Amino acid sequence: MASDLIRQDAGSSGPRLLLVEPYLTASHAAFAQGLMQHVPARWSLLGLPGRHWRWRMRGAAAFLADQAAELLARPWDGLVASDMLGLAELRGLVPSLAAVPALVVFHENQLAYPAPGRAEKNLRERDLYLAFSNLTSALAARRVVFNSRFHRDEFLGAARELVGRLPDMRPLGLPQAIAAKSQILPMPIDPGEATSQTRQPRRGPLRILWNHRWAQDKAPEEFFAALEELAAQGLEFQVAVLGPAPAQPPAVFARAREALTRHIVQWGHAQARNLYWKWLFWADVVVSTARQEYFGISVAEAVWAGCRPLLPDALVYPQLYPARFRYPPGELGARLVDLAQEPEATRQEDYRPLAQNFTWQSQAPAWQMVIAQTIEET
């Protein structure tokens, strides 16, 4: 119960800001810590463990209103929450929050996830509540931040479609109202975690990195099929497979581990961040085969560490990376073959400037401004 609450205070001057994150893990946790470090304020973080994400979206507001009533009732100058919180519900359950200006940050959304065709129809229908939770959170906020233009456009397009499917009493102005108060800011990465790491000179086979969630929306079968294509041609390469895995990961991972044993140098999630960064600095190329991606923090981190990106020519990537770092559908294997045949050519170029704008050092002023605008706007 109350022991599940995560509390943290930071900062000693500036506005009194409440940061609510019901899914305090991975990129959500990293963003929360970065925000408190780089935006001067008197912060109070209220979080819940990062598990059971559907229940977090459905139940966090009621749980927090009950178990953190004293904290929530304090006088706040502003409230920052992620898309995992039902903001409208929380403000209804804690009336004193109704007048507190709020900013909602969308890491992802439930209107356009899962990707079309990636879930059974009954699953998508069952998730309509979560979609409306995202919509009402955005409506209840004074300002809304999306982590890319692609994400905002996907969200608003899905909102229009969802409203159009309603049987009656459609809130037709809803997408326009959200669009009018939305802003686009990258989800910053923190290279300060990697200050002890350096990119050492290397020779030998191409080093390939996968550092994504072990989930179907990342299309791991396409990644491993491309690696098997390299192996079938007798090309030498090494691969490090990182990223968090569920209790029962997709079966393709076990098959790939057996088929590619000779090429694997790392398999599994790196729990310690310094070890994670070590593998990013080790690799030559970071590959994504994602079917659903709104920003791609894992790619940005690897590029900042010096990896050459190799990304789908779709989703958010055309807005973030030049065309020569993208591949069209069905061409990943061929692109990897080219790189594996001349690994030294890949290693001669500096790719870090591609990700420099995604760091907290670059983005902190913009986040400071959007929070100031949220709490000062009348």
Helices and strands as residue ranges (DSSP letters): G 2-4, E 6-10, E 16-24, H 26-38, E 42-49, H 53-67, H 69-72, E 78-82, H 87-93, G 95-97, E 102-106, H 121-126, H 128-140, E 143-146, H 149-165, H 174-180, E 182-184, G 191-194, E 206-210, G 216-218, H 220-232, E 237-241, H 252-259, G 261-263, E 264-267, H 273-282, E 285-287, H 297-304, E 308-312, H 317-320, G 323-325, E 326-327, H 332-341, H 343-347, G 352-358, H 360-376
